[in-house]
Amino acid sequence: MSEKAAVLVAGSWGTALASVLADKDMDVAVWTRNEAQRDEINGLHRNERYLPGVELSPNLYATTDMEEAVSGAKAVVIVAPSSAVREVTRALKPFWHEDMLVVHATKGFETETMKRISTVIGEELGCEEGRIVVLSGPSHAEEVVKRCPTTVVVASMDDTQSAAAQDLFMNSYFRVYTNRDMVGAELAGALKNIIALGAGMSDGLGYGDNAKAALLTRGLAEITRIGVEMGANPLTFAGLAGIGDLVVTATSRHSRNWRAGFMLGEGKTLDEVLGSMGMVVEGIRTTKAAHTISEKYKVQMPIAGQLYHVLFEGLDPRTAVEALMGRDRKTEMEMMSLETWEQWHT
């Protein structure tokens, strides 16, 4: 009998990860609230709203019944939007047990509490945050379902759990590394969406490659600075979860964060952008979270700050760029506090 895994929920990334598992001859149950989506996946082997034109594996099936989805599963993969993770995990709780591997691939924060997603899942399941595994890295769903070579990282404080997740996902086209820095992997995956919004906005304004290269470089400095202050290893931000995911998200039309930023740069309002996307744009929620977090930790995040003004205070994008270009003179190496720097170099 084939081993079983459950994926919650059936968005583009959830469906792509379910396809990876199905290619390993696993029985994969994808949970969705949408009955029409369930019927489409089961009857036509398609998920046209999220992955148009893709034929899904017959090893993959959908259900609206949480108990049916997770019953007998050795692993549960949570890929819900950040705003829905707590509710989805709460629905999972009655059917979860300690022997079940829990992986999440959601890149964001719980905006209301500013908590990382692993913290939210741990709270709802009543387990230690350290036994949850974070999956992150440069990985467009549209390419993964086409079996394009893709490399990601799974991070956990528990080496046994991360090794289990590595074995779960790794196949001929989906390479998986492990990392102990769960905090860094999680923060990098969430915060790069902000910089991807900015990169799209820069392209929409027609500012060219020079501007975008600088934006990505200084954006990575911001991500590293706040990440290290929150307890992450700075080397994580130079890896797959950091610069790898930043590059793929900030330079590709597959990226909904880049597309949203591009439309903002073209002059569309936030409401117009959200109305045309049809899918969650995590970078918008994450920008709001980062604004609060940067104030809490007293860490400068000028790019995220200007994007916050554009998204939520109506600032014109060109004015935001002028504000960034007109900032006081700095040295490039102002990335973290002296205390934090010494922590990692003693």
Secondary structure, 3 states (H helix, E strand, C coil): CCCEEEEECCCHHHHHHHHHHHCCCCEEEEECCCHHHHHHHHHHCCCCCCCCCCCCCCCEEEECCHHHHHCCCCEEEECCCHHHHHHHHHHHHHHCCCCCEEEECCCCEECCCCEEHHHHHHHHHCCCHHHCEEEECCCCHHHHCCCCCEEEEEECCCHHHHHHHHHHHCCCCEEEEEECCHHHHHHHHHHHHHHHHHHHHHHHCCCHHHHHHHHHHHHHHHHHHHHHHCCCCHHHHHCHHHHHHHHHHHCCCCCHHHHHHHHHHCCCCHHHHHHHHCCCCHHHHHHHHHHHHHHHHCCCCHHHHHHHHHHHHCCCHHHHHHHHHCCCCCCCCCCCCHHHHHHHCC
